[in-house]
Amino acid sequence: MDAAARQLFHSLQRFRELPDYLQVWPGHGAGSACGKALGAVPQTTVGYEKAINWALDIRAEGAFVDAVLAGQPDPPPYFAQMKRVNKLGPASRPASLPTQLAFERLAPALAGEMVVVDTRSADAFAATHLPGAINIPAGDGFLTWAGWLLPYERPLALIVEPTQLAAVRDELLLIGLDQVVGYWTPTVLEVWRATGKATAWYDRQSAATLQPTIARNGVLLLDVRTPTEYAAGHIAGSRNIPLGRLAGQLAELPASQPAIVYCQGASRSPIAASMLQAQGWASVIEMSDGFDGWQAAGAPVER
């Protein structure tokens, strides 16, 4: 990391020599794990960056290295896979989309034969879902969390709307997750219930509603934000495990204890809630408005 930071510093010195009118088209967007505090503008100019970019304000190499390495996001596990793909090339693109699987394959899949990924919305999943499935909603954020949470060594099966199948499969292929063996449509939940099998659900409550429960203690209060977010302010008594690291630390948590899970604005906590349930948590509550809602309710914040 130190060597790469120094290379970046010297690259920026060459950047300073470019003409101000030269256009810059960023290769990554805001929120990408590929860098620190990446901006959201789709294009810029060298002159504009010279005027406003914090990295170009630092002239001393040592100070730049310290600044750029402080608070760097954790690299997702799929980064290591992408290094291999970038070097050796991707697997051949499948000629066709994954096929719809027979209902009879669902129970063995949920029992551990496959990783079952339900791509419906967090609201739909919370209301009713298949025991053992995890929820990574299709759309914004799907690729990132799939890369953090899905294993490369196990077969995957999707619960997905047919109209979203191609997009979801293609996103998985982008990061080398090419072992999707098939899918079921969301109507499989109706068939599951019709055969007498139970579905699962989890509770969603606002931060204001959850304040008395949290004050009484007796619950596992799980904060799945980044360490930087946690350090800036959190709920007293909470345990910080970033969502991307949760799968590797689930075994350390007391599954017999009721859990309340929250993030900043309730985009990550539903995924975490699904992971807890898939690992056997009997009582899971997801804070539906997150730490933003906690602060808006005037609840105490620990730093």
Rosetta blueprint (number, residue, H / E / L):
1 M L
2 D H
3 A H
4 A H
5 A H
6 R H
7 Q H
8 L H
9 F H
10 H H
11 S H
12 L H
13 Q H
14 R H
15 F H
16 R H
17 E L
18 L L
19 P L
20 D L
21 Y L
22 L L
23 Q E
24 V E
25 W L
26 P L
27 G L
28 H L
29 G L
30 A L
31 G L
32 S L
33 A L
34 C L
35 G L
36 K L
37 A L
38 L L
39 G L
40 A L
41 V L
42 P L
43 Q L
44 T E
45 T E
46 V H
47 G H
48 Y H
49 E H
50 K H
51 A H
52 I H
53 N L
54 W H
55 A H
56 L H
57 D H
58 I L
59 R L
60 A L
61 E H
62 G H
63 A H
64 F H
65 V H
66 D H
67 A H
68 V H
69 L H
70 A L
71 G L
72 Q L
73 P L
74 D L
75 P L
76 P L
77 P L
78 Y H
79 F H
80 A H
81 Q H
82 M H
83 K H
84 R H
85 V H
86 N H
87 K H
88 L H
89 G L
90 P L
91 A L
92 S L
93 R L
94 P L
95 A L
96 S L
97 L L
98 P L
99 T L
100 Q E
101 L L
102 A L
103 F H
104 E H
105 R H
106 L H
107 A H
108 P H
109 A H
110 L H
111 A H
112 G H
113 E H
114 M L
115 V E
116 V E
117 V E
118 D E
119 T L
120 R L
121 S L
122 A H
123 D H
124 A H
125 F H
126 A H
127 A H
128 T L
129 H E
130 L L
131 P L
132 G L
133 A L
134 I E
135 N E
136 I L
137 P L
138 A L
139 G L
140 D L
141 G L
142 F H
143 L H
144 T H
145 W H
146 A H
147 G H
148 W H
149 L H
150 L L
151 P L
152 Y L
153 E L
154 R L
155 P L
156 L E
157 A E
158 L E
159 I E
160 V L
161 E L
162 P H
163 T H
164 Q H
165 L H
166 A H
167 A H
168 V H
169 R H
170 D H
171 E H
172 L H
173 L H
174 L H
175 I L
176 G L
177 L L
178 D L
179 Q L
180 V E
181 V E
182 G E
183 Y E
184 W E
185 T L
186 P L
187 T L
188 V H
189 L H
190 E H
191 V H
192 W H
193 R H
194 A H
195 T L
196 G L
197 K L
198 A L
199 T L
200 A E
201 W L
202 Y L
203 D E
204 R E
205 Q E
206 S L
207 A H
208 A H
209 T H
210 L H
211 Q H
212 P H
213 T H
214 I H
215 A H
216 R L
217 N L
218 G L
219 V L
220 L E
221 L E
222 L E
223 D E
224 V L
225 R L
226 T L
227 P H
228 T H
229 E H
230 Y H
231 A H
232 A H
233 G L
234 H E
235 I L
236 A L
237 G L
238 S L
239 R E
240 N E
241 I L
242 P L
243 L H
244 G H
245 R H
246 L H
247 A H
248 G H
249 Q H
250 L H
251 A H
252 E H
253 L L
254 P L
255 A L
256 S L
257 Q L
258 P L
259 A E
260 I E
261 V E
262 Y E
263 C L
264 Q L
265 G L
266 A L
267 S L
268 R L
269 S H
270 P H
271 I H
272 A H
273 A H
274 S H
275 M H
276 L H
277 Q H
278 A H
279 Q L
280 G L
281 W L
282 A L
283 S L
284 V E
285 I E
286 E E
287 M E
288 S L
289 D L
290 G H
291 F H
292 D H
293 G H
294 W H
295 Q H
296 A H
297 A L
298 G L
299 A L
300 P L
301 V L
302 E E
303 R L
